[in-house]
């Protein structure tokens, strides 16, 4: 019975953690989120570094303003 309670507690905690990641947004999060535009910088997507489909990355480069 103790093992069942531990497993159930883990599953519930795991589910609550996943739900809180997508549902709960702190009020300060909007201040620190940025939409990438040409004024801010350029995003280069799907840059390959190997032969496989999963061997890709994206580079976010800031705009050069002097």
Steps between C-alpha positions, in 0.01 A plus 500: 500500500786740582656448156165572333465827695855603402439425132166683506661801671772509234250482213280774649801724568632444149161587349465815711851607398422459131165678534655791690761545227232563236213647700653729762682804367657741749410866458865597445545258209349740245763763580780263405364341184614636164369445149794478260467755217747638246540806723627284787689236307481210257418134561668240281310171529583142405877545470637152443804369687473135405332251271189419705170687507539574871847653451378856456502812714388861483712806553359825638729786401452854631472794264821702456441862595798727555 
